[in-house]
């Protein structure tokens, strides 16, 4: 009986020791897994020897930066390339509008020549001065694709005012890639040329009478002129010696006095046949005439020139 009890206790102790070894192995495996986990590795890298290990964190940070920055970089490059295409499109569109308006100016000359028979060349000329013709020519010359944008020339006008051909319109381009709420880009362009209809007299339509007639005025003047060769606006400047000025007279018999702006202080001075001042410099504003061509209706209170306005 005594030997049997001792043997039972020995087996029991062996089982206990065996179970303890198993538990220790499990705990070691759990500790090893926890030790090898990502939070434990980061904690060890940060607190190992009281310093932060930047080299260990660098690999992960570079991966995150590449995942975020690379798509943004590619999008930025695509946007820049597409912007360059927009600039090129704008240049081509402007050139096409200028060429088309110049071509239509030639058609206006043929139309203005008159004596065009019905049909044939008359229809061609009339069609060449229309918005549909201009739109088709601009598309061809500008190499505009139908699926890229919409061209509109609704603001254009043809020979409606002062014989001007005015091609004005917009081209809306679809923007394929953008981070902003901008689906289309509108390019505005305009080409203005005067029709090749010639000009007779002061007014563009050959008329020199009435409110529609064009007259010449000066910036500081109070009279209007009909002749661009009028001596009041086309000055005849002569250099003379200052000592001889007091003996000279203008066309009206008047004497010459020093200019109020340049004072006429040099030895050589400048005078005109119609003026009453002498000037020390050709750059003096008193020797210049700012001439403007305006309709007579804009200067209703001005008096006509005594020489050319009658």
Backbone bond lengths (Angstrom), bond angles and torsions (degrees), N, CA, C in turn:
res aa  C-N    CA-C-N  psi(-1)  N-CA   C-N-CA  omega(-1)  CA-C   N-CA-C  phi
1 X - - - 1.454 - - 1.510 111.23 -
2 X 1.259 116.84 -41.81 1.460 122.74 179.54 1.508 110.79 -63.69
3 X 1.313 119.91 -44.03 1.469 123.00 -179.20 1.521 110.89 -67.49
4 X 1.340 115.59 -33.75 1.465 118.36 -179.65 1.516 110.01 -67.30
5 X 1.289 120.09 -39.22 1.478 123.17 179.69 1.505 110.78 -65.78
6 X 1.337 116.82 -41.80 1.468 119.95 179.55 1.521 109.92 -62.62
7 X 1.308 117.31 -41.12 1.477 120.60 -179.71 1.523 110.84 -65.81
8 X 1.336 116.70 -37.96 1.467 120.36 179.58 1.519 111.12 -64.88
9 X 1.337 115.05 -41.52 1.471 118.55 179.46 1.511 110.97 -66.96
10 X 1.307 118.71 -36.29 1.477 120.90 178.40 1.523 110.68 -63.78
11 X 1.322 118.22 -43.80 1.474 120.67 179.47 1.524 111.50 -64.85
12 X 1.340 113.51 -37.72 1.464 117.46 179.45 1.518 111.32 -65.39
13 X 1.325 115.71 -40.39 1.476 119.38 178.84 1.523 110.87 -65.39
14 X 1.320 116.25 -38.57 1.473 118.82 178.75 1.525 110.98 -62.71
15 X 1.325 116.74 -41.06 1.469 119.52 179.45 1.518 111.49 -65.17
16 X 1.327 115.41 -39.61 1.476 119.14 179.32 1.516 110.36 -63.82
17 X 1.356 115.70 -45.56 1.473 119.50 179.78 1.524 110.19 -63.11
18 X 1.325 116.22 -39.73 1.462 119.88 -179.99 1.526 111.25 -64.18
19 X 1.342 115.59 -41.84 1.471 119.19 178.43 1.525 111.18 -65.97
20 X 1.330 115.47 -38.79 1.470 118.61 178.23 1.523 110.99 -63.19
21 X 1.341 116.78 -40.40 1.474 120.09 177.85 1.529 111.19 -63.10
22 X 1.352 115.16 -40.18 1.461 117.89 178.15 1.524 110.97 -63.59
23 X 1.334 115.74 -43.01 1.473 118.72 179.72 1.522 111.29 -63.81
24 X 1.339 115.63 -39.70 1.463 118.64 177.85 1.528 111.34 -63.03
25 X 1.339 116.32 -41.50 1.476 119.52 178.53 1.531 111.08 -63.35
26 X 1.368 115.14 -40.39 1.460 117.86 177.79 1.523 111.49 -63.28
27 X 1.336 115.01 -43.22 1.471 118.67 -179.84 1.525 110.99 -63.78
28 X 1.339 115.97 -39.31 1.464 118.91 178.19 1.534 111.33 -64.65
29 X 1.342 116.00 -40.61 1.470 118.77 177.91 1.529 111.34 -63.74
30 X 1.351 114.92 -41.53 1.473 118.57 178.78 1.516 110.32 -64.15
31 X 1.352 116.26 -43.74 1.467 119.12 178.57 1.516 111.32 -62.65
32 X 1.351 115.31 -39.13 1.464 118.67 179.80 1.536 110.67 -64.58
33 X 1.344 116.78 -41.20 1.461 119.80 178.36 1.525 111.54 -65.47
34 X 1.327 115.24 -43.83 1.470 118.85 178.46 1.511 110.53 -63.68
35 X 1.334 115.25 -39.89 1.465 119.82 -179.97 1.520 111.45 -63.95
36 X 1.342 116.68 -35.39 1.462 120.85 -178.46 1.533 112.74 -88.11
37 X 1.319 118.79 -2.04 1.462 120.70 179.53 1.526 110.53 -71.45
38 X 1.363 116.26 161.33 1.468 121.66 -176.17 1.528 112.63 -63.00
39 X 1.350 120.18 -44.53 1.472 118.21 178.26 1.519 112.59 -62.41
40 X 1.357 115.71 -38.63 1.459 118.27 179.69 1.520 111.27 -67.24
41 X 1.316 116.83 -39.63 1.466 119.89 178.69 1.525 110.62 -64.46
42 X 1.333 117.09 -43.36 1.469 119.62 178.40 1.521 110.59 -63.99
43 X 1.365 116.09 -42.52 1.463 119.74 178.38 1.521 110.92 -61.12
44 X 1.337 116.88 -40.99 1.462 120.59 179.66 1.528 111.19 -67.39
45 X 1.358 115.70 -40.97 1.461 118.64 -179.35 1.522 111.45 -64.91
46 X 1.341 116.63 -35.06 1.461 119.20 -177.19 1.522 111.80 -77.53
47 X 1.335 116.56 -40.39 1.464 120.21 -172.12 1.525 113.55 -103.57
48 X 1.311 117.78 3.62 1.464 119.58 178.68 1.528 109.81 -69.35
49 X 1.316 115.68 120.77 1.479 123.07 179.72 1.525 112.35 60.80
50 X 1.336 117.04 20.46 1.460 119.60 175.86 1.512 113.73 75.01
51 X 1.354 121.11 14.53 1.462 124.02 -178.76 1.529 110.04 -131.46
52 X 1.351 114.76 157.97 1.466 120.85 178.12 1.517 109.00 -92.35
53 X 1.304 117.93 131.54 1.458 122.53 179.71 1.528 108.66 -92.46
54 X 1.350 116.98 95.76 1.466 121.71 -178.64 1.520 112.01 -70.46
55 X 1.303 116.74 -33.65 1.466 119.43 -178.48 1.519 111.59 -63.83
56 X 1.325 116.39 -32.42 1.457 118.97 179.78 1.527 111.75 -74.07
57 X 1.339 116.27 -32.96 1.460 119.77 179.28 1.522 113.13 -81.02
58 X 1.332 117.19 -16.34 1.458 120.79 -172.51 1.523 112.03 -64.63
59 X 1.319 117.07 -38.10 1.461 119.88 -178.10 1.526 111.43 -62.07
60 X 1.311 116.90 -44.78 1.462 120.30 179.92 1.517 111.58 -67.37
61 X 1.352 117.35 -41.08 1.463 120.30 -178.75 1.521 111.37 -65.80
62 X 1.334 117.39 -38.96 1.458 120.02 178.71 1.523 111.27 -64.43
63 X 1.297 117.19 -36.90 1.461 120.58 178.58 1.527 111.07 -64.89
64 X 1.322 116.93 -43.05 1.465 120.83 179.54 1.524 110.63 -66.88
65 X 1.339 116.87 -43.44 1.461 120.63 179.78 1.528 111.40 -62.49
66 X 1.323 116.16 -41.17 1.464 119.45 179.24 1.528 111.13 -64.70
67 X 1.325 116.56 -39.72 1.462 120.11 -179.66 1.525 112.16 -65.99
68 X 1.344 116.96 -30.86 1.466 120.53 -179.26 1.525 111.79 -90.10
69 X 1.340 116.64 -44.12 1.467 120.69 -171.37 1.527 113.14 -78.08
70 X 1.312 118.06 -34.22 1.461 120.06 -175.58 1.531 112.70 -61.81
71 X 1.329 120.08 -46.87 1.475 118.29 176.93 1.526 113.00 -62.18
72 X 1.341 116.53 -38.45 1.467 119.18 178.14 1.520 111.26 -64.75
73 X 1.315 116.90 -40.13 1.465 120.65 179.13 1.528 110.87 -64.25
74 X 1.334 116.31 -44.35 1.463 119.65 179.32 1.524 111.16 -63.71
75 X 1.329 116.70 -40.55 1.464 119.59 178.31 1.526 110.88 -64.27
76 X 1.338 116.92 -41.39 1.470 119.93 179.01 1.522 110.97 -62.50
77 X 1.318 117.91 -41.85 1.461 120.97 179.79 1.531 111.01 -65.36
78 X 1.331 116.52 -40.88 1.467 119.72 178.19 1.526 110.53 -64.00
79 X 1.338 116.71 -39.85 1.465 120.42 179.00 1.516 111.32 -63.87
80 X 1.341 117.47 -41.88 1.467 120.97 179.40 1.529 110.33 -64.14
81 X 1.322 116.78 -44.60 1.466 120.11 179.52 1.525 111.13 -62.86
82 X 1.322 116.81 -40.21 1.465 118.87 179.72 1.525 110.85 -69.83
83 X 1.339 117.62 -33.80 1.467 120.42 176.50 1.526 110.53 -63.47
84 X 1.333 116.83 -38.64 1.467 120.10 176.61 1.528 110.09 -62.82
85 X 1.322 117.04 -39.17 1.463 120.01 176.77 1.530 111.49 -63.80
86 X 1.331 117.00 -36.45 1.469 120.64 178.15 1.523 110.27 -64.26
87 X 1.337 117.22 -42.75 1.466 121.00 178.60 1.528 110.12 -62.72
88 X 1.338 116.65 -44.08 1.466 120.34 178.33 1.531 110.83 -62.21
89 X 1.321 116.69 -39.70 1.463 120.74 178.17 1.526 111.00 -64.10
90 X 1.334 116.63 -40.10 1.466 120.31 178.88 1.524 111.55 -63.46
91 X 1.338 116.59 -40.50 1.469 120.23 178.75 1.527 110.47 -65.06
92 X 1.339 116.79 -44.97 1.465 119.97 179.58 1.526 111.56 -64.00
93 X 1.326 116.78 -38.28 1.462 120.55 -179.90 1.527 111.14 -66.18
94 X 1.331 117.01 -43.13 1.469 120.40 179.01 1.521 111.05 -63.60
95 X 1.326 116.55 -42.97 1.461 119.82 177.93 1.516 112.39 -62.79
96 X 1.328 116.63 -39.62 1.467 120.26 179.48 1.524 111.39 -66.15
97 X 1.327 117.32 -38.86 1.468 120.72 178.80 1.524 110.74 -65.95
98 X 1.336 117.21 -42.53 1.471 120.41 179.70 1.526 111.40 -64.26
99 X 1.331 117.51 -43.80 1.462 120.38 179.61 1.532 111.38 -64.98
100 X 1.320 116.21 -40.88 1.465 119.55 -179.09 1.521 111.64 -67.33
101 X 1.326 117.63 -41.75 1.468 120.09 179.08 1.523 111.24 -65.14
102 X 1.338 117.62 -37.10 1.470 120.07 176.90 1.526 111.11 -65.83
103 X 1.324 116.90 -39.29 1.467 120.28 177.99 1.524 111.22 -64.86
104 X 1.331 116.33 -39.14 1.460 119.73 179.67 1.528 111.49 -69.60
105 X 1.335 117.18 -26.64 1.468 119.94 175.66 1.522 110.80 -64.16
106 X 1.334 117.01 -34.65 1.467 120.87 176.79 1.527 110.17 -67.90
107 X 1.334 117.65 -41.74 1.462 120.53 176.37 1.528 111.07 -59.71
108 X 1.336 116.39 -36.94 1.466 119.79 179.05 1.519 111.03 -64.37
109 X 1.331 117.15 -34.58 1.470 119.97 177.56 1.527 110.62 -64.36
110 X 1.333 116.16 -44.74 1.468 119.89 179.83 1.522 110.46 -64.20
111 X 1.334 116.41 -39.70 1.464 119.55 178.80 1.521 111.06 -66.43
112 X 1.324 117.37 -38.57 1.457 121.33 -178.81 1.531 112.19 -71.38
113 X 1.350 116.89 -20.68 1.463 119.69 -179.68 1.521 111.68 -65.66
114 X 1.351 117.00 -25.80 1.462 120.72 175.44 1.508 112.58 79.96
115 X 1.352 114.59 -176.32 1.468 122.95 177.78 1.527 112.15 58.72
116 X 1.342 117.37 32.59 1.457 120.30 176.59 1.526 108.90 -89.36
117 X 1.299 116.07 130.09 1.449 120.64 -178.64 1.522 110.09 -75.89
118 X 1.319 114.11 160.66 1.452 119.20 178.46 1.523 110.16 -66.12
119 X 1.340 115.94 138.92 1.449 120.07 -179.97 1.508 111.24 75.54
120 X 1.323 116.36 -179.47 1.457 121.13 176.55 1.508 112.37 61.70
121 X 1.333 116.13 -124.05 1.458 121.68 -175.98 1.523 112.02 -64.11
122 X 1.343 117.55 -28.97 1.464 119.94 178.41 1.523 111.01 -62.61
123 X 1.331 117.14 -43.10 1.460 120.73 178.64 1.520 111.20 -66.07
124 X 1.322 116.79 -37.06 1.462 120.49 179.78 1.522 110.55 -64.46
125 X 1.346 116.07 -45.12 1.457 120.09 -179.18 1.522 110.63 -65.04
126 X 1.327 116.74 -43.40 1.464 120.10 179.62 1.527 111.01 -63.00
127 X 1.335 116.75 -41.30 1.460 119.99 177.57 1.512 113.02 -67.04
128 X 1.337 116.43 -29.21 1.459 120.36 179.19 1.502 113.72 -74.52
129 X 1.319 118.24 -6.71 1.464 122.47 177.77 1.522 110.32 -116.21
130 X 1.327 116.19 43.14 1.458 121.23 -179.00 1.523 110.13 -127.44
131 X 1.333 115.73 161.05 1.461 121.16 -179.80 1.527 111.50 -68.05
132 X 1.337 116.90 -34.09 1.465 120.12 179.54 1.525 110.98 -64.61
133 X 1.336 116.49 -42.85 1.464 120.30 178.27 1.523 110.16 -63.79
134 X 1.331 116.66 -44.76 1.463 120.42 -179.18 1.524 111.28 -62.69
135 X 1.321 117.49 -42.04 1.460 121.12 -179.46 1.517 111.63 -63.33
136 X 1.326 116.86 -43.13 1.459 120.89 179.47 1.529 111.41 -64.30
137 X 1.334 117.13 -42.37 1.460 120.71 -179.96 1.526 111.59 -67.15
138 X 1.321 117.41 -39.39 1.468 120.83 179.35 1.524 110.46 -64.41
139 X 1.322 117.43 -39.86 1.465 120.63 178.11 1.524 111.56 -63.22
140 X 1.330 116.15 -41.95 1.469 119.74 -178.26 1.523 110.68 -69.43
141 X 1.333 116.83 -48.74 1.465 120.20 -177.34 1.531 111.93 -68.80
142 X 1.327 117.39 -34.88 1.455 120.37 -179.70 1.513 114.13 -85.83
143 X 1.341 116.85 -2.95 1.472 122.47 -178.84 1.538 110.14 53.26
144 X 1.318 115.06 51.10 1.461 121.01 -178.79 1.517 109.63 -89.18
145 X 1.310 117.05 132.03 1.450 122.48 -179.82 1.526 109.85 -93.46
146 X 1.328 115.61 142.66 1.455 120.70 -176.42 1.524 112.01 -64.73
147 X 1.334 117.02 -35.94 1.459 120.09 -176.10 1.525 113.59 -86.00
148 X 1.330 117.17 0.49 1.466 119.98 -178.75 1.525 113.03 -95.97
149 X 1.316 117.54 -28.41 1.461 119.42 -176.81 1.515 111.80 -172.75
150 X 1.344 114.56 -179.00 1.465 122.22 -177.30 1.522 108.50 -123.21
151 X 1.335 116.68 124.80 1.463 122.66 178.94 1.527 109.35 -99.37
152 X 1.339 115.91 132.94 1.462 121.59 178.89 1.523 109.45 -132.32
153 X 1.341 116.06 129.50 1.471 122.36 177.08 1.526 110.57 -121.56
154 X 1.319 116.41 36.38 1.461 120.80 -175.38 1.521 112.41 -68.55
155 X 1.321 117.99 -24.26 1.469 120.33 -178.50 1.521 112.72 -88.12
156 X 1.309 117.97 6.58 1.463 121.10 -177.72 1.521 110.73 -78.77
157 X 1.330 115.03 155.94 1.468 121.33 176.24 1.522 108.32 -142.33
158 X 1.344 115.74 150.14 1.459 121.20 -175.08 1.531 109.65 -130.96
159 X 1.327 115.49 110.74 1.468 123.10 174.33 1.524 112.61 58.18
160 X 1.321 117.29 30.92 1.455 119.75 -179.40 1.525 112.39 -89.69
161 X 1.331 117.56 -26.19 1.458 120.44 -177.33 1.514 109.39 -145.02
162 X 1.321 115.63 122.29 1.471 122.59 176.30 1.522 112.19 56.32
163 X 1.323 116.91 32.11 1.462 121.97 176.88 1.537 112.13 56.46
164 X 1.325 116.95 38.73 1.462 122.84 -177.82 1.526 109.94 -102.59
165 X 1.320 115.63 134.54 1.463 121.96 170.49 1.522 107.09 -100.54
166 X 1.312 115.79 114.77 1.464 121.97 -173.77 1.526 109.17 -118.26
167 X 1.334 116.07 104.90 1.466 121.35 176.04 1.526 107.91 -96.83
168 X 1.303 116.62 106.82 1.466 122.01 -179.06 1.519 108.54 -129.59
169 X 1.306 116.37 130.06 1.453 119.47 -178.72 1.506 112.25 -166.78
170 X 1.312 115.05 -175.52 1.460 122.33 -179.95 1.523 109.54 -133.98
171 X 1.325 114.50 155.50 1.465 121.13 176.43 1.520 107.02 -131.37
172 X 1.328 116.72 115.09 1.457 122.35 -179.00 1.523 109.48 -94.86
173 X 1.331 115.19 119.67 1.459 121.73 -176.73 1.522 109.11 -106.09
174 X 1.302 116.30 135.38 1.459 121.04 176.86 1.528 109.96 -77.98
175 X 1.331 115.62 131.75 1.463 121.56 179.48 1.526 107.55 -99.10
176 X 1.333 119.11 111.13 1.464 120.48 -172.10 1.521 114.54 -73.24
177 X 1.341 118.16 -35.58 1.459 121.75 -173.99 1.517 108.40 -127.67
178 X 1.334 116.89 123.34 1.457 119.83 178.11 1.524 109.91 -162.08
179 X 1.331 115.62 146.79 1.458 121.90 173.71 1.522 111.46 -93.57
180 X 1.319 116.26 -10.92 1.455 121.78 -176.33 1.531 109.62 -102.53
181 X 1.336 116.61 159.93 1.481 119.59 178.55 1.525 111.74 -75.10
182 X 1.310 116.23 64.46 1.463 121.70 -177.00 1.520 107.80 -137.05
183 X 1.322 116.43 97.89 1.450 121.11 -176.72 1.520 112.95 -89.41
184 X 1.349 117.30 -24.23 1.462 121.03 -177.57 1.522 110.37 -136.96
185 X 1.327 114.80 151.04 1.460 122.24 175.02 1.523 107.60 -117.39
186 X 1.315 116.33 128.92 1.459 121.31 -178.71 1.530 109.42 -101.01
187 X 1.325 116.08 122.06 1.463 122.74 178.05 1.522 107.98 -106.31
188 X 1.317 116.86 119.03 1.467 121.84 178.95 1.525 109.49 -97.86
189 X 1.312 116.05 138.20 1.465 120.69 -179.78 1.524 108.95 -143.96
190 X 1.335 114.69 156.58 1.466 118.84 -178.24 1.515 109.95 -156.41
191 X 1.314 115.84 139.54 1.458 121.69 175.56 1.518 110.05 -135.66
192 X 1.339 116.40 122.36 1.470 121.29 -178.50 1.524 108.88 -121.15
193 X 1.310 116.04 124.52 1.464 121.40 175.42 1.523 108.31 -136.43
194 X 1.311 114.75 152.48 1.457 119.37 175.48 1.527 108.77 -88.57
195 X 1.308 115.47 136.42 1.463 119.85 -179.85 1.520 110.78 -63.09
196 X 1.321 115.65 149.13 1.467 121.16 -178.97 1.533 109.62 -80.36
197 X 1.325 114.47 62.53 1.460 119.45 -179.31 1.516 112.31 -105.11
198 X 1.324 117.31 -0.99 1.458 120.28 179.25 1.511 112.14 76.42
199 X 1.342 115.57 178.49 1.461 121.16 179.20 1.515 108.60 -148.26
200 X 1.305 116.31 131.61 1.457 121.77 -179.17 1.519 108.67 -120.99
201 X 1.324 117.65 119.82 1.447 120.89 -178.70 1.509 111.59 78.59
202 X 1.334 116.28 -158.80 1.457 120.91 -178.07 1.511 111.33 -75.82
203 X 1.314 117.38 -40.51 1.452 120.50 -177.78 1.521 110.89 -86.27
204 X 1.340 115.68 149.68 1.450 119.81 -176.58 1.504 113.84 -65.66
205 X 1.350 117.84 -26.90 1.459 119.22 -179.26 1.516 112.59 -96.50
206 X 1.328 117.94 11.13 1.450 121.75 176.80 1.506 113.89 90.79
207 X 1.317 119.26 -4.65 1.454 122.17 -178.66 1.513 110.33 -94.98
208 X 1.315 117.07 136.55 1.466 121.96 177.40 1.517 111.10 -117.19
209 X 1.324 117.46 12.00 1.451 121.13 -178.74 1.522 109.15 -124.01
210 X 1.340 114.76 160.45 1.450 120.13 176.69 1.515 112.17 86.41
211 X 1.348 115.20 176.47 1.458 120.68 -177.73 1.518 112.57 -70.07
212 X 1.335 117.72 -22.33 1.454 119.96 -179.92 1.511 113.81 -81.46
213 X 1.328 117.98 -7.16 1.461 120.85 -179.29 1.523 110.21 -69.59
214 X 1.325 115.91 148.24 1.461 121.81 177.89 1.516 109.52 -97.35
215 X 1.316 115.89 137.37 1.463 121.92 179.63 1.516 108.90 -128.91
216 X 1.320 115.48 163.38 1.462 122.61 -179.76 1.519 109.48 -103.11
217 X 1.331 115.65 134.03 1.460 120.77 176.34 1.519 108.84 -133.39
218 X 1.325 116.24 160.42 1.462 121.83 174.54 1.523 108.93 -106.37
219 X 1.333 115.36 158.95 1.462 120.34 -174.60 1.524 111.39 -61.23
220 X 1.321 116.68 -42.94 1.468 120.81 -176.52 1.527 113.16 -103.73
221 X 1.340 117.06 10.41 1.456 119.73 -176.78 1.510 113.20 -89.15
222 X 1.328 115.44 175.09 1.457 122.16 178.64 1.529 112.32 -130.11
223 X 1.330 117.30 5.60 1.460 121.77 178.92 1.520 108.63 -126.57
224 X 1.328 116.62 157.89 1.462 120.65 177.27 1.526 109.42 -111.03
225 X 1.334 114.67 154.48 1.464 121.64 -175.61 1.519 109.05 -122.95
226 X 1.324 115.56 147.89 1.457 121.78 176.94 1.521 112.52 -106.24
227 X 1.303 117.34 -17.08 1.464 121.62 -177.76 1.527 109.28 -112.34
228 X 1.343 118.14 118.55 1.473 119.51 178.54 1.520 113.22 -65.58
229 X 1.342 117.91 -14.98 1.460 121.06 178.44 1.528 112.14 -93.85
230 X 1.303 117.46 8.95 1.467 120.85 179.70 1.523 109.84 -59.82
231 X 1.322 116.67 135.45 1.470 120.79 -176.54 1.520 112.61 -68.05
232 X 1.326 118.08 -16.34 1.459 120.40 178.38 1.530 111.80 -73.86
233 X 1.306 116.43 -25.65 1.469 119.33 179.54 1.525 111.90 -112.16
234 X 1.302 117.59 -19.19 1.461 121.36 175.71 1.526 107.45 -110.74
235 X 1.316 115.36 91.90 1.459 121.54 -171.07 1.521 111.60 -75.34
236 X 1.310 114.54 144.74 1.464 121.94 173.36 1.528 107.12 -107.06
237 X 1.318 116.71 102.34 1.470 121.94 -173.10 1.525 109.32 -94.87
238 X 1.330 115.40 134.76 1.468 120.90 179.89 1.525 109.41 -129.80
239 X 1.345 117.67 134.09 1.473 120.02 173.81 1.535 110.04 -85.56
240 X 1.316 116.65 135.50 1.471 121.93 178.80 1.520 108.89 -138.90
241 X 1.333 115.36 164.35 1.459 120.96 175.84 1.525 109.33 -76.10
242 X 1.310 115.47 139.85 1.454 119.24 -176.38 1.527 112.21 -62.68
243 X 1.323 116.22 -33.94 1.467 118.90 -178.79 1.525 112.17 -66.91
244 X 1.348 116.27 -22.05 1.466 119.33 -177.43 1.512 113.04 -93.20
245 X 1.338 117.94 -4.26 1.459 120.59 -175.39 1.524 111.66 -64.34
246 X 1.308 116.99 -38.01 1.458 118.96 -175.79 1.526 112.95 -66.37
247 X 1.308 117.06 -16.39 1.463 120.38 178.95 1.530 112.54 -97.08
248 X 1.345 117.35 -5.52 1.465 121.35 -177.55 1.524 110.88 -94.72
249 X 1.345 114.94 154.03 1.456 121.67 178.43 1.530 109.36 -134.17
250 X 1.327 115.20 150.68 1.466 119.62 177.14 1.524 110.34 -84.07
251 X 1.354 115.95 -174.49 1.463 119.41 -176.24 1.527 112.82 -63.40
252 X 1.306 116.30 -26.63 1.466 119.80 179.90 1.522 112.49 -88.38
253 X 1.332 116.88 0.16 1.457 120.64 -178.97 1.506 114.23 86.10
254 X 1.327 117.69 8.17 1.454 120.78 -179.18 1.515 112.92 -87.03
255 X 1.322 115.43 159.90 1.461 121.77 179.81 1.537 109.79 -84.71
256 X 1.310 115.60 165.09 1.461 122.70 177.03 1.528 109.17 -100.54
257 X 1.334 115.47 136.94 1.459 121.96 179.50 1.534 109.03 -121.95
258 X 1.344 117.53 159.46 1.473 119.41 179.72 1.531 111.42 -61.50
259 X 1.333 115.34 142.66 1.469 121.11 177.24 1.529 109.49 -66.81
260 X 1.307 116.84 139.05 1.454 120.57 -179.88 1.516 113.65 -72.89
261 X 1.337 118.30 -12.17 1.457 121.00 -177.80 1.526 112.39 -101.67
262 X 1.337 116.57 -50.86 1.475 119.17 -178.84 1.526 112.20 -98.37
263 X 1.332 118.88 -7.74 1.466 125.63 175.18 1.523 114.36 67.33
264 X 1.336 118.71 -9.64 1.461 120.91 177.43 1.518 113.14 58.38
265 X 1.340 116.72 48.33 1.459 120.34 -173.58 1.506 116.06 -90.21
266 X 1.328 120.30 -6.26 1.464 121.32 -177.46 1.523 110.94 -85.62
267 X 1.328 115.78 168.32 1.470 120.01 179.82 1.523 111.53 -70.18
268 X 1.350 116.52 -34.34 1.466 120.92 176.57 1.516 108.69 -103.68
269 X 1.312 116.54 125.29 1.457 120.85 -178.63 1.526 109.06 -120.55
270 X 1.336 115.42 167.87 1.462 121.26 -175.84 1.526 109.03 -124.00
271 X 1.332 114.71 135.02 1.462 121.18 -179.20 1.523 109.56 -132.09
272 X 1.330 115.46 164.33 1.467 122.00 174.83 1.527 108.68 -124.17
273 X 1.315 115.64 159.43 1.470 119.77 -178.14 1.521 112.54 -69.53
274 X 1.335 116.17 -27.55 1.470 119.04 -175.45 1.521 113.07 -103.11
275 X 1.331 118.03 -8.73 1.456 120.31 -177.50 1.510 113.11 -91.74
276 X 1.330 116.10 177.75 1.461 121.14 177.79 1.527 111.69 -130.44
277 X 1.354 116.44 19.46 1.461 121.51 178.87 1.527 109.39 -126.75
278 X 1.344 115.17 150.62 1.468 119.42 170.87 1.528 108.24 -114.99
279 X 1.344 115.27 146.07 1.461 122.52 -169.51 1.524 110.00 -124.34
280 X 1.316 114.95 147.93 1.466 119.99 -179.72 1.524 112.25 -91.18
281 X 1.330 119.33 -10.82 1.468 122.17 -176.78 1.522 109.97 -141.50
282 X 1.333 114.96 142.65 1.465 119.52 175.65 1.523 111.91 -69.81
283 X 1.333 116.15 -19.74 1.458 119.70 179.51 1.507 114.09 -83.77
284 X 1.310 118.00 1.56 1.465 121.07 179.78 1.529 109.58 -63.97
285 X 1.325 116.20 138.07 1.468 120.15 -179.17 1.519 112.32 -64.74
286 X 1.347 117.35 -19.71 1.454 119.88 177.50 1.509 113.37 -69.07
287 X 1.351 116.75 -16.61 1.463 121.17 178.26 1.523 112.22 -99.20
288 X 1.325 117.03 4.59 1.459 120.37 -177.78 1.521 109.39 -113.84
289 X 1.303 114.86 149.67 1.456 121.85 178.24 1.528 108.89 -127.50
290 X 1.319 115.91 113.15 1.459 119.82 173.46 1.514 109.14 -82.16
291 X 1.324 117.05 100.92 1.468 122.26 -172.20 1.527 109.78 -97.44
292 X 1.320 116.12 132.76 1.459 122.69 179.00 1.523 109.52 -123.75
293 X 1.330 115.94 144.53 1.463 122.57 176.06 1.523 107.84 -105.33
294 X 1.326 117.02 112.43 1.465 121.36 -174.37 1.527 109.61 -132.73
295 X 1.337 118.20 157.87 1.468 120.31 173.01 1.530 110.50 -67.45
296 X 1.307 115.85 147.98 1.463 120.03 -179.68 1.525 111.37 -63.57
297 X 1.330 116.80 -24.84 1.464 119.87 -179.74 1.523 112.47 -66.49
298 X 1.345 118.27 -19.48 1.459 121.27 179.64 1.523 112.53 -83.71
299 X 1.323 118.10 -13.56 1.473 121.15 179.79 1.530 108.98 -127.94
300 X 1.326 117.72 60.15 1.471 119.19 -175.77 1.527 113.53 -68.42
301 X 1.340 117.28 -25.42 1.468 120.49 -176.47 1.525 112.97 -94.27
302 X 1.318 117.98 -0.82 1.460 120.36 -178.71 1.532 109.64 -81.68
303 X 1.316 114.95 150.03 1.458 121.25 178.54 1.528 110.40 -91.77
304 X 1.314 119.17 148.18 1.471 120.66 177.08 1.527 111.03 -71.55
305 X 1.324 115.11 153.71 1.463 120.85 177.95 1.534 109.35 -63.97
306 X 1.320 115.31 141.49 1.468 119.47 -178.99 1.517 112.19 -68.67
307 X 1.327 118.17 -16.30 1.465 121.06 -177.74 1.520 112.40 -101.78
308 X 1.329 116.45 -47.72 1.469 118.24 -173.77 1.516 113.15 -114.46
309 X 1.313 118.28 -4.92 1.464 119.97 -174.30 1.505 115.12 -87.36
310 X 1.326 118.36 -7.76 1.465 120.90 -177.30 1.531 111.09 -81.97
